[in-house]
Every structure is written in C-alpha cells, then in structure tokens.
C-alpha cells in the first residue's frame, strides 16, 4: 500500500469514530433545556414577572388649574381656594379605586390632608360622580356610577378654610396605585 492509500485508510478510520447515539441524544436534550431556560428568563424579565403593573402605564395627569375666584363643578364655594386637575390618560378599565391620593410638597414629602374636599367630576355631563374621603383614603360614588374612569374626568380639590392658607400653590397631587396597580404618578405643581 502506498503512502496516499495509507492516508485514505487513516482518514476513514478517524471518520468512523463518533459519539454514540445515546450520548448525542443526551447532548441534544441538555442543549434544549439550556435554551428553554434562557428564553424563559428573558421573557419573565421583559414582562416584569407576575407583579402588579405600574399605575403610570394606565394613568396620567393633565395640567393643574388654579380655579380660585370661580366655582367649578365640585367646588363648594368661590370664596375659598379651589383647584382642579384633569385626568388625561386612563385606560384598560381603570377605576377610581385603583389609586389613592395624597398631597406632596416641592421636595416630595407627603404633607397630608385635613378637612379638604376632593371631588371626582365626570366630563359629560359635568357632574360630581364621587368624593374622596381624605381621612380614610377611600372613594364614595354618587348614584349608579361604578368608578370606571377615562380621559376627561377631573379631580377638584377645595382646601378647608384653615388648611393650606395659600391654597395648594407649589404642591402636587400624587396618585398611588392599589388594587392591582403599583407605583406613584405625581402631577405637576399647582401654580
């Protein structure tokens, strides 16, 4: 046998050596399990797992309005300070009971409520459909209203005569997600 014949014979002998079918199957299963685990981890991190969605994905505030000197719907008196802020984004069947409200000062500290009057006003017809009890942080709805809100609803705040003597100037209204929502959505400061 010449040299080229020996090389071909050696090549065939090397070529015939391979892993057994059982080892090949185990390797394929291992690779599949690793890929599946990697994809699962990526998918759960991208969808935030099973936690509550952030309130900011379903809710946003409009520009706060100083309505002092007028008497918009939901404001008991034109002689006291009165402020309103429109809800410009509310989707996915968001309810008023999906968020609580609090006031914060310019550095973000909760300043609390006292005897303020907070009303939820529907856009059409322009009537009060709910009130927010600042003492127990809960909504009470009027008539047949079930609490589902959408863009155009307005929160009207009338500070008490002894609280917020200068009105809500510089303060902001903060919505806190509850009942299936998490996080906070602060408004711009009242001016």
C-alpha positions as CSV (number, residue, x, y, z in Angstrom):
1,X,0.0,0.0,0.0
2,X,1.4,3.3,-1.0
3,X,1.5,6.5,1.1
4,X,-1.7,8.0,-0.3
5,X,-3.6,4.8,0.3
6,X,-2.5,4.8,3.9
7,X,-3.7,8.4,4.4
8,X,-7.1,7.5,3.0
9,X,-7.3,4.5,5.2
10,X,-6.3,6.5,8.2
11,X,-8.9,9.2,7.3
12,X,-11.7,6.6,7.0
13,X,-10.7,5.2,10.4
14,X,-10.8,8.7,12.0
15,X,-14.0,9.5,10.2
16,X,-15.7,6.4,11.6
17,X,-15.1,7.5,15.2
18,X,-18.1,9.4,16.6
19,X,-20.1,9.8,19.7
20,X,-22.7,7.1,20.4
21,X,-26.4,7.8,19.6
22,X,-27.2,7.8,23.4
23,X,-24.5,10.5,24.1
24,X,-25.8,12.5,21.1
25,X,-29.3,12.4,22.5
26,X,-28.2,13.5,25.9
27,X,-26.3,16.4,24.4
28,X,-29.4,17.5,22.4
29,X,-31.7,17.3,25.4
30,X,-29.2,19.3,27.5
31,X,-28.9,22.0,24.8
32,X,-32.7,22.2,24.5
33,X,-33.1,22.6,28.3
34,X,-30.5,25.3,28.5
35,X,-32.1,27.2,25.6
36,X,-35.6,26.9,27.1
37,X,-34.4,28.1,30.5
38,X,-32.6,31.1,28.9
39,X,-35.7,32.1,26.9
40,X,-37.9,31.7,30.0
41,X,-35.6,34.0,32.0
42,X,-35.6,36.6,29.2
43,X,-39.4,36.5,28.8
44,X,-40.1,36.9,32.5
45,X,-37.7,39.8,32.9
46,X,-39.2,41.6,29.9
47,X,-42.7,41.3,31.2
48,X,-41.9,42.2,34.8
49,X,-42.9,38.8,36.1
50,X,-46.3,38.4,37.7
51,X,-46.2,41.7,39.7
52,X,-48.8,44.5,39.5
53,X,-48.4,46.8,36.5
54,X,-47.2,50.3,37.2
55,X,-50.0,52.8,37.6
56,X,-48.2,55.1,35.2
57,X,-48.9,52.7,32.3
58,X,-52.7,53.3,32.7
59,X,-52.9,56.8,34.2
60,X,-51.6,60.3,33.6
61,X,-52.4,63.8,34.9
62,X,-53.1,67.0,32.9
63,X,-52.0,70.5,33.9
64,X,-53.2,71.6,37.4
65,X,-55.5,74.6,37.2
66,X,-55.9,77.2,39.9
67,X,-59.7,77.9,39.9
68,X,-59.7,80.3,42.8
69,X,-62.3,83.0,42.4
70,X,-64.6,80.8,40.3
71,X,-66.9,78.0,41.3
72,X,-66.3,74.9,39.0
73,X,-68.4,71.8,39.5
74,X,-67.2,70.1,42.6
75,X,-66.2,73.3,44.4
76,X,-68.5,74.3,47.2
77,X,-67.5,78.0,47.3
78,X,-66.0,80.6,45.0
79,X,-64.5,82.5,48.0
80,X,-62.1,79.7,49.1
81,X,-59.2,78.3,47.1
82,X,-60.3,75.7,44.5
83,X,-58.1,73.7,42.3
84,X,-58.7,71.1,39.5
85,X,-56.7,68.7,37.5
86,X,-57.9,66.7,34.6
87,X,-57.1,63.0,34.1
88,X,-55.8,62.9,30.6
89,X,-54.9,59.2,30.5
90,X,-56.9,56.4,32.0
91,X,-57.2,53.2,30.1
92,X,-57.8,49.5,30.5
93,X,-60.9,49.8,32.7
94,X,-59.1,51.8,35.3
95,X,-61.2,52.6,38.3
96,X,-61.0,55.4,40.8
97,X,-60.5,52.7,43.4
98,X,-57.2,51.7,41.6
99,X,-55.4,54.7,43.2
100,X,-55.3,56.6,46.4
101,X,-54.5,60.3,46.6
102,X,-52.1,62.4,48.7
103,X,-50.5,65.8,48.5
104,X,-46.8,66.4,48.5
105,X,-44.7,69.5,48.8
106,X,-42.0,70.7,46.5
107,X,-39.4,68.2,47.8
108,X,-41.8,65.2,47.5
109,X,-42.7,64.8,51.2
110,X,-46.3,63.8,52.0
111,X,-48.0,66.8,53.6
112,X,-51.2,65.0,54.4
113,X,-54.8,66.1,54.2
114,X,-57.1,67.6,56.9
115,X,-60.6,68.5,56.1
116,X,-60.2,69.2,52.4
117,X,-63.0,68.4,49.9
118,X,-62.0,66.2,47.0
119,X,-64.5,65.5,44.2
120,X,-64.4,63.4,41.0
121,X,-66.2,65.2,38.2
122,X,-67.3,63.4,35.0
123,X,-66.8,65.1,31.6
124,X,-70.3,64.5,30.2
125,X,-72.5,65.5,31.9
126,X,-70.3,67.8,34.1
127,X,-71.4,66.4,37.5
128,X,-69.8,65.1,40.6
129,X,-69.7,61.3,40.5
130,X,-67.7,60.6,43.6
131,X,-66.0,62.1,46.6
132,X,-62.7,61.1,48.2
133,X,-62.7,60.8,52.0
134,X,-59.2,62.2,52.9
135,X,-59.5,60.7,56.5
136,X,-59.9,57.1,55.4
137,X,-58.4,57.4,51.9
138,X,-61.5,55.9,50.2
139,X,-63.9,56.9,47.4
140,X,-67.6,57.2,47.7
141,X,-69.6,57.2,44.5
142,X,-72.8,59.0,43.6
143,X,-75.8,57.3,42.1
144,X,-75.2,54.5,39.7
145,X,-71.5,55.4,39.0
146,X,-69.3,52.3,39.5
147,X,-66.0,54.1,39.5
148,X,-64.6,53.4,36.0
149,X,-62.9,56.5,34.8
150,X,-61.4,57.7,31.5
151,X,-59.8,60.7,30.0
152,X,-61.6,63.9,30.7
153,X,-62.6,63.1,34.3
154,X,-61.4,65.8,36.7
155,X,-60.3,65.9,40.3
156,X,-61.4,69.1,42.1
157,X,-59.8,70.0,45.4
158,X,-61.1,72.6,47.7
159,X,-58.8,73.1,50.7
160,X,-60.5,73.8,54.0
161,X,-60.6,77.4,55.3
162,X,-57.8,76.7,57.8
163,X,-55.6,74.3,55.8
164,X,-53.2,75.3,53.0
165,X,-53.7,79.0,53.8
166,X,-52.1,80.0,50.5
167,X,-54.0,77.3,48.6
168,X,-52.1,74.4,47.1
169,X,-49.5,76.6,45.4
170,X,-46.3,74.7,44.8
171,X,-47.9,71.4,46.0
172,X,-48.6,68.4,43.8
173,X,-51.3,65.7,43.8
174,X,-49.9,62.2,43.8
175,X,-51.8,59.1,42.7
176,X,-50.7,55.8,44.4
177,X,-51.5,52.6,42.7
178,X,-53.6,50.0,44.7
179,X,-55.9,47.1,43.8
180,X,-53.8,45.6,41.1
181,X,-51.6,48.6,40.3
182,X,-48.3,49.7,41.8
183,X,-46.2,52.9,41.9
184,X,-47.0,56.5,42.0
185,X,-47.9,59.2,39.5
186,X,-47.3,62.8,40.7
187,X,-48.9,65.8,39.0
188,X,-47.1,69.0,38.1
189,X,-47.1,71.5,40.9
190,X,-50.2,73.7,41.3
191,X,-49.4,77.4,40.5
